[in-house]
């Protein structure tokens, strides 16, 4: 049985201009899940993420961490230590003058000993293969390198849940592939991963669960296969079907497949053809 580690109950939030960014969102997140969050710009995805770690507090509704309701500043700090966010704009996340001091900033604010801060920092540096960058100014790194520093920022605090806001945005193919390998590594370590993306092919092959947002509401919560088979849902949210699914449906229509079963990647599709 999966362990419920984070839960939102009927959370709503409006910005000062009156725009309702979240409208009665309820969701349970379980340990070890890989979740893709989809929806158009302005659908509420980023605001949803900011509520997951307490940066924003809903106008109404409740948030629970491991069954404990988040009610005060101390509990919110615990929430922020357990849920780390890697922002889309890494420049807005980076504040220090060197890569190492940047990555050490989070652990330094966690009431750890100096030795623990050093250990946590170097663990994250090694995990993101940044050993050759420790003394370099992070603002002068490439987009992909900055993204690795931003991820290391969060990993150094050893959160149970890691949230990525548009992680593949502006990345070249090599950096995007490295990011996917990082996500696979985090999965092996038992981290719970949530990410928003406009890349439906990436979301389809990565996630085991998909949440779809539209106008501040969470309108769907299902497996990637079920989500991308819902033609009306895709049309209503301007989502495209993953290319691998379109190829599969075409081959199936032409009776060229030896086996049945939706493939997640080219390797699985090739097995269906053998």
Buried (B, 14 or more C-beta within 10 A) or exposed (E): EEEEBBBBBEBBBBEEEEEBBBBBBEBBBBBBBBBBBBBBEBBBBBBBBBBBBBBBEBEEBBBBBEEEEBEEEEBBBBBBBBBBBBBBEBEEBBEBEBBBBBBBBBBBEBEBEEEEBBBBBBBBBEBBEBEEBBEBEBBEBEBBBBBBBBBBBBBBBBBBBBBBBBBBBBBEEEBBEBBBEBBEEBBEEEBBBBBBBBBBBBBBBBBEBBBBBBBBBBBBBBEBBEBBBBEEBBEEBEBEBBEBBEEBEEBEEEEEBEEEEBBBEEEBBEEBEE
